[in-house]
Amino acid sequence: MSDVISDASLRLAGNVAPQKVHNLFKSRPFYLLLLALGALLILTACAGSGGQKDDTDIWSESKLYSEATDKLNDADFAKCGKYFDKLEARFPFGPYSQQAQINAAYCYWKAQEQTQALVAIDRFIKLHQGSPNLDYAYYLKGLITFNDDLGWLGKFTGQDLSERDPKAAKEAFESFKVVVERFPNSKYAPDALDRMRYIVNSLAEADVIVARFYYQRGAYLAAANRAQLVIRDYDRAPAVEEALYLLYKSYEKLGMVDLSNDTARVFKLNFPDSQMLVTGQRVQKERKWWQIWNR
């Protein structure tokens, strides 16, 4: 019986299968599918052969470091960042590994690739807490986060750090603070301290801008609250002058006569030469960061 079934099955297959296959190959969708698969195989083969070709694959550790350094010296920052990354990835325990990590962060920062720069410098800080270059690493992280390059439009319009998102400024402040507190004798400490002062002044200025916005739109209670924050958190910042003025005027608008008078008295004691109570304008605006450093 099994032989009969087998023979019948073969005869059935012999009669039907050729017709089905013939029809299948004559169909247009199947023909297009075969063409697409063939093209895909060709492209994959080409990509595979091309993707494997990398001149740096055969470079030694010293050769890769030398080439990366040359790109750094030539200000080809995008390429030097990639070279240093490859060096650290291929030779993680080599003599150039630590320097490659920190150089990669610097190159990416100069190439304005902030995300990659932060990844590289954070990795260095995490892995090398005992490094003699740790002070520079924190300083560089502050520079990367500080991101004082506003571009041509920012310079043209006079925009400064106070007019941008303060989150990055606060993160930069924390990095500079590590340099100043943990490495007070570092050659980067004085500059880090100046940048901290600038950031504090800018954060105070940002809050004053908000307080001024509220006041100009009649939200006097909100203006008073924001001005109080400036006075409390940034008591030595130049923006405190306007914060006190806005607090005085807000209390006046709210009909809080005693508080308004007390604030005016405090204003006169702290800023005896100010004309702001008369003119409503600050005479001197906060200096830019490059003015702070070029004393």
Beta strands, then each sheet from edge to edge (+ up, - down):
end
